[in-house]
Amino acid sequence: MDDTRAGFVALIGEPNAGKSTLLNRMVGAKVSIVTHKVQTTRARIRGVAMEGQSQLVFVDTPGLFKPRRRLDRAMVAAAWTGASDADIVVLMVEAHRGITGGVSAILDGLGERVGKAKVALAINKIDRVKSDVLLGLTEDLNQRFSFAKTFMISAEKGHGVQDLREWLAEEVPAGPWLYPEDQIADLPLRMIAAEMTREKLTLRLHQELPYQLTVETENWEERKDGSAKIDQIIYVMRDGHKGIVLGNKGETIKAVSKAAREELAEFLDRTVHLFLQVKVRPNWLEESERYSEMGLDFRDGNA
């Protein structure tokens, strides 16, 4: 196959710009955590999509925001690294929010941070504004940075996504595919499973618990009957947080476990036995191994 193409595509933008939703739609499977909370993507999750003879390897970066804690700084460093390593960068901007302070800061850093990568603009959630607002925003953004191409999309509803996908397929470099044709993500299953449980916790707890929890898959056992037994630990920072995660008479942890188990079973297409434990670990945000589990560099948090 001499005419194959393959390349890395980094999706960048503010938290909640729709990067994970777009990644999941491009790949056609749920590989990135999607919630209404900001900063839910911690690791650079790669999703692999095929378009004709082109293989698009998506790097879903953490949202770019003003970092305060070590974890925040490591996430922002990971986002910019993902962009600088890519062949093509897609900046996602929410149509109804326009050029916020955060978008402005990203635009200021784009030129020096993305290296030789082509940069496209994807204005997302276009169904939320009128066309004249959209045109004005497009002009303003293109005056601020010389984008290779601009796309109007709704990642949630799918509008304009195929146009973006086809353009990316034409623009990635010629060369052999980087992954097997049927592979949709290069994350280990253990991490995907942990992310699914963390998503369910985030959805269930809403405002009750800050971002100071993490989930790790401690053990994964393949059983003779084809099912999988998965043991996970939910690390929280305080005893009070443990009570919130467990809930009254264990109701919250049971609901989270059920939802995560059902989604995992669907994703893996087999029976899953999921066992969750909650442990208090006050300093997990300062432990390098927790960052390695999330695909982040602990040292980047020192900046």
C-alpha positions in Angstrom: 0.0 0.0 0.0 2.2 2.8 -1.3 -0.4 5.5 -1.0 -1.0 5.2 2.8 -0.7 8.2 5.1 -0.4 8.5 8.8 0.1 11.2 11.3 -0.5 12.6 14.8 -3.3 15.1 15.3 -3.3 17.1 18.6 -6.6 18.6 19.8 -6.0 21.6 22.0 -8.2 24.2 23.6 -9.6 25.4 26.9 -11.2 22.9 29.3 -14.6 21.8 28.1 -14.1 23.0 24.6 -15.3 19.6 23.3 -12.0 17.9 22.6 -12.9 14.6 24.1 -16.3 14.6 22.4 -14.7 15.2 19.1 -12.1 12.5 19.7 -14.8 10.0 20.5 -16.8 10.9 17.4 -13.8 10.7 15.2 -12.7 7.3 16.5 -16.3 6.0 16.7 -15.8 4.6 20.2 -15.5 6.0 23.7 -11.8 6.3 24.5 -11.8 9.6 26.3 -13.7 10.7 29.4 -16.5 13.1 28.7 -18.2 15.0 31.5 -19.6 18.4 32.2 -16.7 19.1 34.5 -13.6 21.0 33.4 -10.1 19.4 33.4 -11.4 15.8 33.2 -8.8 14.7 30.7 -5.5 14.1 32.5 -3.4 11.9 30.1 -2.7 12.4 26.4 -5.1 9.8 25.2 -4.5 8.6 21.7 -7.5 7.5 19.6 -6.9 6.0 16.2 -9.2 6.6 13.3 -9.1 5.4 9.7 -10.2 7.6 6.8 -9.7 6.0 3.4 -6.0 5.1 3.2 -5.1 7.5 6.0 -4.6 6.7 9.7 -5.3 9.6 12.0 -3.8 9.2 15.5 -5.5 11.7 17.8 -3.8 13.1 20.8 -6.5 14.4 23.2 -4.6 16.8 25.4 -5.7 18.2 28.8 -7.4 21.5 28.5 -5.1 24.5 28.6 -5.8 26.7 31.6 -3.9 28.7 34.2 -2.3 26.1 36.4 -2.3 26.4 40.2 -1.2 23.0 41.6 1.4 20.5 40.6 -1.1 18.3 38.9 -2.4 21.4 36.9 1.1 22.3 35.8 1.9 18.7 34.7 -1.4 18.7 32.7 -0.7 21.9 31.0 2.9 20.8 30.2 1.4 17.6 28.7 -1.0 19.6 26.5 1.7 21.7 25.0 4.0 18.7 24.5 1.2 16.9 22.7 0.8 19.9 20.4 4.5 20.3 19.7 4.9 16.5 18.9 2.0 16.5 16.4 1.9 16.8 12.6 -1.3 18.8 12.7 -2.8 20.8 15.6 -6.5 21.5 15.8 -7.4 24.4 18.1 -11.0 24.1 19.4 -12.9 27.3 20.4 -16.4 27.3 21.7 -18.6 29.5 19.4 -20.8 30.9 22.2 -17.8 31.9 24.4 -15.7 33.4 21.7 -12.2 34.7 22.4 -11.9 34.4 26.1 -8.8 35.2 28.1 -7.8 31.6 28.0 -8.2 31.4 24.2 -6.2 34.6 23.9 -3.4 33.1 25.9 -3.4 30.0 23.7 -3.3 32.1 20.6 -0.3 34.0 22.0 1.6 30.8 22.6 0.7 28.9 19.4 3.4 30.2 17.1 6.3 29.3 19.3 4.8 26.1 20.8 3.6 24.1 17.9 6.9 23.9 15.9 6.3 23.0 12.2 2.8 21.5 12.7 0.0 22.8 10.6 -2.7 24.4 12.7 -6.4 24.3 11.9 -9.2 26.1 13.7 -12.4 24.2 14.7 -15.1 26.5 16.0 -17.3 24.1 18.1 -20.9 24.2 19.3 -22.0 26.3 16.3 -25.6 25.5 17.0 -25.5 27.9 20.0 -24.9 31.1 18.0 -26.3 33.0 15.0 -24.4 32.9 11.7 -23.3 36.6 11.8 -21.7 36.0 15.2 -19.9 33.0 13.8 -18.6 34.9 10.8 -17.3 37.7 13.1 -15.6 35.2 15.4 -14.0 33.4 12.4 -12.5 36.7 11.1 -11.3 37.8 14.5 -9.5 34.4 15.2 -7.9 34.3 11.7 -6.6 37.8 12.2 -4.9 36.7 15.5 -3.3 33.6 13.9 -2.8 32.3 10.4 -4.8 29.1 10.4 -4.3 26.6 7.6 -8.1 26.0 7.5 -11.2 26.8 9.5 -14.0 24.4 10.3 -17.4 25.1 11.8 -18.5 22.0 13.8 -20.7 20.5 16.4 -18.7 17.7 17.9 -21.8 16.6 19.9 -24.1 16.4 16.9 -21.5 15.6 14.3 -22.0 18.6 12.0 -18.9 19.4 10.0 -16.9 16.6 11.6 -16.6 14.6 8.4 -15.2 17.6 6.5 -12.5 18.1 9.2 -11.7 14.4 9.1 -11.3 14.3 5.4 -9.1 17.3 5.4 -6.9 15.8 8.1 -6.7 12.6 6.1 -5.3 14.5 3.1 -2.9 16.6 5.2 -1.1 13.9 7.3 2.3 12.8 5.9 2.6 10.0 3.4 3.9 6.8 5.1 3.0 3.5 6.7 0.3 3.2 9.3 1.5 3.5 12.9 -0.9 1.1 14.5 -2.8 -2.1 13.4 -5.9 -1.2 11.4 -8.4 -2.4 14.0 -6.7 -0.7 17.0 -8.7 2.3 18.4 -6.4 3.5 21.2 -2.9 3.0 22.4 -3.8 3.3 26.1 -3.5 0.2 28.1 -6.8 -1.4 29.0 -6.0 -0.9 32.7 -5.9 2.8 32.2 -9.1 3.0 30.1 -10.9 1.0 32.8 -9.7 3.4 35.5 -10.8 6.4 33.4 -14.2 4.9 33.0 -14.7 4.5 36.7 -13.3 8.0 37.3 -15.8 9.4 34.8 -18.7 7.7 36.7 -17.4 9.2 40.0 -17.2 12.7 38.5 -20.7 12.4 37.1 -22.2 11.1 40.3 -20.5 13.4 42.7 -20.9 16.7 40.8 -19.8 19.5 43.1 -19.4 17.4 46.2 -15.9 16.3 45.6 -13.0 18.3 44.0 -10.6 16.9 41.5 -8.5 15.4 44.2 -9.3 11.8 43.5 -7.8 9.3 41.2 -8.5 5.7 40.2 -6.0 3.0 39.6 -6.5 -0.5 38.2 -4.6 -2.6 40.7 -5.3 -6.1 39.3 -6.7 -7.5 36.1 -7.4 -11.2 36.0 -8.5 -13.0 32.8 -10.8 -15.9 33.9 -11.3 -19.2 32.1 -14.9 -18.5 31.3 -13.8 -15.5 29.2 -14.8 -12.9 31.8 -12.5 -10.4 33.5 -12.1 -9.7 37.2 -10.9 -6.1 37.7 -9.8 -4.6 41.1 -9.5 -0.9 41.3 -8.5 1.6 44.1 -10.1 5.0 44.4 -7.6 7.3 46.1 -8.9 10.3 48.0 -7.1 12.9 50.0 -9.2 13.1 53.2 -11.4 10.8 55.4 -14.3 13.1 54.6 -13.9 12.4 50.9 -14.0 8.7 51.5 -17.4 9.0 53.1 -18.7 11.0 50.2 -17.4 8.4 47.7 -19.0 5.5 49.7 -22.3 7.4 50.2 -25.1 6.5 52.6 -25.0 2.8 53.3 -22.6 2.4 50.4 -25.2 3.6 47.8 -22.8 5.9 45.9 -20.0 3.4 45.5 -22.5 0.7 44.4 -24.1 3.0 41.8 -20.6 4.0 40.5 -19.5 0.4 40.4 -22.6 -0.8 38.5 -22.4 2.0 35.9 -18.6 1.5 35.4 -19.0 -2.3 35.2 -21.8 -2.1 32.6 -19.8 0.3 30.4 -16.7 -1.8 30.7 -18.6 -4.9 29.8 -19.9 -3.2 26.7 -16.5 -1.8 25.7 -14.8 -5.2 26.2 -17.7 -7.2 24.9 -17.6 -9.6 27.8 -18.6 -10.1 31.4 -16.8 -7.9 33.9 -16.5 -8.4 37.6 -15.5 -5.0 39.0 -14.4 -4.5 42.6 -13.8 -1.0 44.0 -11.9 0.0 47.2 -11.6 3.5 48.5 -8.3 4.5 50.3 -7.3 7.7 51.9 -3.9 8.9 50.6 -3.4 12.5 51.7 -0.4 13.2 49.4 -1.2 11.3 46.2 -1.0 14.6 44.3 2.7 14.7 45.3 3.6 11.1 44.4 5.4 10.5 41.2 4.0 7.1 40.6 0.4 8.5 40.5 1.5 10.8 37.6 3.1 7.9 35.7 -0.2 6.0 36.0 -1.9 9.0 34.4 0.7 9.3 31.6 2.0 12.6 33.0 5.5 13.7 33.9 5.8 14.4 37.6 8.7 16.8 36.9 6.5 19.0 34.7 4.6 20.0 37.9 7.7 21.8 39.2 7.5 24.5 36.7 
